[in-house]
């Protein structure tokens, strides 16, 4: 009996085909797809493993595992992608610590919507909401993408069976975040996506650089630039929390590109250096200036709000922020509402420091301020954000890269805020530095591309 090829041998053949010049669509279509692949998973049997621990004390390295999982067949409108690289986002951290709830609830809820969705209800959840890779197989009805196409993915999975989402797909009642509210995410050797999640991979970037931007850059674009967010205009003063982190580092670039004035809040000297290198001149280093917005008995401290507002005015020449770019949540939300200018906008996504926000409503209603909720981006917004990357107008802020086997440690670094910019993960790519097909464009921007690579955290 002739032995069947092992999955690892088939994946090695796939990587060789990607690396080879002149591999045709037919060549890719004829490659044998392995029956299983390795993915970073959480397990349904372990959702209670951190019971009794506060979220900050939960360790992603204990709950994230690399397991072999069965390869799903792409259905109508779906694409199977060979993942060369991915990255860590906060939703991976939330998934790994089962906070605010375990993600298996999302998978079960999704599974009830139909037979294709039922495949997502497994005792494991393959995580990850970013990827850069190569199309391997396409399902029925997929016309834009072919085997061999080099792609990145945004994380909006949407059904569009209801009218609500046809003006803005983020309003669809069945929109979900791929790799968080769906299975078969990007922290794996293979991933299953909808065809309308895919975008062309920027040709001047490596696989790991290409995988760094999809979620955070699209999220920041909608928050700041889109009419669905703050609709930033030239000259706007924008307060950016966590400007040296993944989301904030893209927000800083978008504000600078759009003629705005970023006021960047960072948590250390290394992050301050990175945002200054990006061109931001107004920086508040919380570690140096010791802003404490909460007292020891867990009560808000308005005196610190006022001190922070005074510091912003010192930097801007007397201006309050037109826009506050919010994502830390509980720790900063009260001061964000306070410092926004009269008629200004606090645009918020995520809540990495806690979901229960407190603010003094007098400053909101009497200051005629707005709070705008923003969640990821629709396909058009994600496409425009990716186009800025491809044109070299916004650059990936990748700082460090881990192997797939070490994804738990990568998530641990993000959970502990020990990182700068984005943290990447190699999946099928055998090493860093591969995947560039436009070296001329890369040469023009290489210093900006590598800006965060010297970051120490």
N, C-alpha and C positions, 0 to 999 in steps of 0.2 A: 504494500500500500504506500502510495506517495504521500509523505507528510504534508499537511496543510501549512502554508506560510504563517509564521508567528506575527501577531500584530506589530511588534516592535520592528520586524524586518520590513513589513509593508510601510510603516511610517518612515523608516530610513530611506526606502525607495522614493517615497513622496518628497522628502526633504532634498534628495539628490535631484529630482526632476525640477523642483523649484529653483535650485541653485544653477542648473544647467541653462546655457543660452540656447534659444531657438526651440524650446519645448512648446509644442503646438497645443491648440485647444483639444484636438483629438487625442494627443498623448496624455493630457491630464484626464480626459474623460475615460480613457482606457485603464488608468491606474486602478488597482484593486483597493477598495476601501476596507480597512481592517474592521473586524467585528467588534472590537473594543478599543478603548483608548484610556489614557490616564487623565484624571481631572482632580482639581482641588474641591473637596466636598465637606459639608457638614452632614451629620448622620441623625436621622429621626430618633434613634434610640438614645441620643445623648443630649436632648434638648433641656434636660433638667440638671446637667452636670455642674452648672454654676449657681444653683439655687442657694439663696442666702447671701451671695456676694453682691456687692454694689457693681454697677457696670464698669467703673474705672478699675476694679480689681480682677476683672475677668480676663483670662489670657487666651487670645486667639490661637496661639501656638499649640494649645491643648485640644482645641475643637476642630481645627482644620487638618484634614487628612488627604493624602494623595492616593486615590483608589482607581482601580480599573472599572470602567462602566461600559455598558453596551452602547454601540453606535446607533443613534436614531436615524431612520430613513427620512430624508426631507419630503414633506408633503407639499400640496399645492401652495405656491407662493413662498416656499421656504428654500433655504440654501444651507448646505453643509460646508463649513470653512475649515481648512487646515490652519490652525492658529500658530503663528510663529512667535508672537509675544502678546502679553496682556499687561495690565497694571492693577494696582490696589486702589480702591476707592473706599470712602467711608461706609458705603453700603455693604462692602465685603466685611468690614469690621463689625458693623451691626449684625450681619448674618452670623458671624462667627461667635458673637457673645450672646446671641438669641435675645437681642434688645431692639426695640421695645417688645417684640414677640418673636417666636420662632418662625422662620420663613416657610416651614412646611404647611402652615395655615394658608399662605398665599398659593402654594402649589395645589392643594386640595380644592380650594375655591376655583382656581383656573381650570382644573381638571373637569369640573362639573359643566363647563361650557360646551364641550363637544369631544368627539373621538380624537382629533389631533391633539387637543389640549390635554386629554387624559394621559398621554405619554409622560407628561411632566410630573405626575404624582408618583414619586419613587421614594424609597426609604433613604435615599441620598439626594443631596442638592448640589449640583455642580455650579459653583459661584463664578462671578466675574462679569463686569459690565463694560469692558473694553477689549478690543482685539485689533491686531494687524495680522493679515494672513492672505491666503490664496483660496479662491473658490475651488471646491473639489467636486461637488454635485449640486444640481439645481432641481427643484421640484417642478411639477406641472405649472404652466402659466408664467414662469420666470423668463422674461425676454431680455432685460437689460444686462444681466450678468451671465458670464460663461465660465466654464472650468478654465483655470489658469489666471483669471483676473486677480490683480493685487488690490486688496481692499482694506479699509478700516470699517468698523461698525459703530454706530451710535446705539444707545441702549433703549430706545422707545419701541416697545412691542405693542401694536395697536390693531384692533379688529375692524373698526369702522363699519360696523353693522347698524349703528344708530346714527341719527342725524346730528347729534350734539358735536361730534368731532370733525365735521366736514368744513368748518371755518378755521378751527385750530384743533389739531389732532390731540393735543394735550387735554382737551376737554371731553374726549371720548370716554364714556363710562367704563370701557374695557381697555383703557391704556394701562400698560404695565411696564415695569423696568426689567429688562432682560438680565438674567443672571442674578436677580434679587427676588422678583415676583414671578419669574419663570425659571425653568431648569435649563441645563446644557449651556451654561455661560462660558465666558471667555478665558477663564483660568484653567485651561485644558489644552490637550493636543488637538482636539476637534471641537467645534461648536456648531450649534444649530441656531440660525437666525432667520428672521423674515427678510425677504429680498429688499424691502424698503427700509431696512436698517443699514444697508451697505452704502459706502461712499468710496471714491478712488483714493488709494493710499498716496499721500504726498511722496513724489518720486525721489526727492532729495534726502529723505529721512531713512534711517535704519528701521528695522522691524520694531525694536524696543522704543525708539523715539516716536514712530508712527502710532504705536498703541497707547501713548501716554495721554493724548489730548481729547479723545472723543467725548467722554462724559463731562469733564470739568470745563473744557472750552465751550462746548455747546450750552452748558448750564449758565456760565457767566455771560455768554452772548445774549441769551434770552433775558436774563436778569437786567442787563445794562442797556443793550442796544435795541432790542426788539420793542415794537409797540405793545407787545404783551407784557413787557417788564417796565423799566423806568424810562425808556425812550430817551436816553442820554443825548444831550446836545453839546456843541462846542462851548467850552468855558465852564461847564458844570464842575463844581467841586464835589468829588466823590470820596467818601470815607470807606476804606477797604479794610475790613477785619481779616486777619490772617493772610496778609499780602505775600508772605514768603512761603505759604503752603500751596497745595495743589490747585484749589479753586481760586484763591486770591492772586496767585502769580499770573493766571490768565486774565483775571479782571484788571489787574494793573496794566497789562499790555493793551487791552481793549480800550481802557480809559485814555491812555496816552495816544493810541492811534486815532481815537475819535475827537481829539482836541480838548479833552477834559483835564482836570487837575486832580490827580490822585493824592489822597492823604493816606499813607500806608501804615497800618498798625502791624507790628511784628513782635515776636516773643524772644528775640535774641540777636546778638551781633552778627552772626553769620547770615541770618535771614535779612537783616538790615542791609548788609553788603550786597546781597543778591538783588533786592528791589532797587537799590541805588544804581546798580549796574544796568538795570533795565531802563533807567532814565527817570525814575521817581525822585524828586528832590525833597518832598515833605514826608518825613518818616517819624513815627512815634514808636519807640522801643519800650514796650511795657515792662520789660525786665529792668531796664535802667531807671525808668521813671516811677516804677512801683505803683501803678494804678490798681486799686483794690475796690471793685464796685459792690462788694458784699461785705458786711461786717461778720464778726466771728459767730454771731447767733443767726446767721443765714438770713439777714435782712438787707435790703438794698440800702446803699449809702449815697444819698443825693449830693453830699458834699464832694464826693469823688466824681460824680457826674459833672458838677460845675467845674471842678479842676480840669477834667478832661476837655470839656467844651472850651475853656480858656486856652488850653494848650493848642487846640485846633485853630482858634482865632489868631494866636501868635504866629503860627506857621503860615496861614493863608492871608494875613494882612487884615483880619477882621471878619472874614466870611465864615458862615456856618455851612455845613455840607448841604448841597442841593439833593444829593442822593447818598444814602447809607447802604452799602453792600453787606447785607447780613447773612451769616450762616452759622456762627457759633451758637446762637440761640439763647438759652437761659442766662448764661454768664454775662452777655453783652446787650441783650435786647432792650432793657430799660434805659440804658445810657444812649443807645441808638436812637430811640424815640425822642429823648431829651435833646440831643445835639443837632438833629436835623433842623434845617432852617424853616422858618414859617412858610407853609405851602410846600415843604419838601417831601421827599419820598423815602421810606424805608422799604427796600425790596429784599425779601427773605426767602431763602431755601434752606433745607436741612436744619439741624439743631444739634451739632456735635457735642455741645456741653449740656444738653438737656432740652426736652420738648416743652416743659411747662414754663412759659414766658411770663414775666411780670413787668409792667410799666405803669407809669402815672398817666392816666388818661387825660388829665388836664392839659398836658403838653401836646397831646395828639389833637384833641378837639379844639382847644383854644388857639393852637398854632396852625390849624387847618392843614395838618399833615396827613399823609396817606401811608398805609401799610399795604404793600402789594405782595401777595403770595406767588412764588414762582417755583416751578417744578420741571427740571430738565429742560427739554426743548422739542418743538415739532421738527419734522423732517426738513422743512425749508430752512429753519433756523440752524439746525445741525449742519446742513449742507453749506450754508454761508459761512459758518464758523470754520468748517474744514477747508473751505476755499481760501480763507485767510492764512491758514497753515501752509497750504500748497503754494501760495504766492510768496511765502517768506515774509509776511506782514505780522504774523504772530508765530512764536516759536515754542516748541515743547520745552517744558521745565523739568525734564527728567533729571533726577539727582543720583539715583543708585538703582541697581538691577540685581534681582535675585533669580535663582533657578526655580523651576516649578516645585521641586522637592522642598525648597526653603520658603514657600509662600506663607507659611505660618509665621515665620520670623518677620517677613516683610509686613504682614498685617499687624504684628505686634509693634513694630516701629511706628506705624501710622496711628495705631490706637494710643500710644504713649506720646504722640506729637514729637517724636524724636527725628523727624524727617524734615527735609526742605523740598519744595516742589512736589513732583510725582515720583512714586516708587514703582519701578517696572518689574516684570516677571518674564523670563524667557520660557517659552513653551516648547515648540518644535525647533526653534532656532538653536543651533548647536553652540553658538557663542555670540557675543555682542559685535556690533559693527557691520552686520550683513543687511542686504536688502536695498541698498542705494542704487538707483538706476539713472539719476541725474546728478553726477558729481559736480558739474559746473555750477548749478544753483547752490549746491551744498557748500562749495568753496566760498561763495559770496557771504554766506550766513553762518559759517561754522562756529565763529566765536559766540554768537548769540545762542546757537543750538546747544553749545557745551557750557553755557553760563552756570547752570546749576550742578554740573557734574563735579565741581570742586567743593560743593557744599558739604559741611560736616554734620548737619542736622540742626 
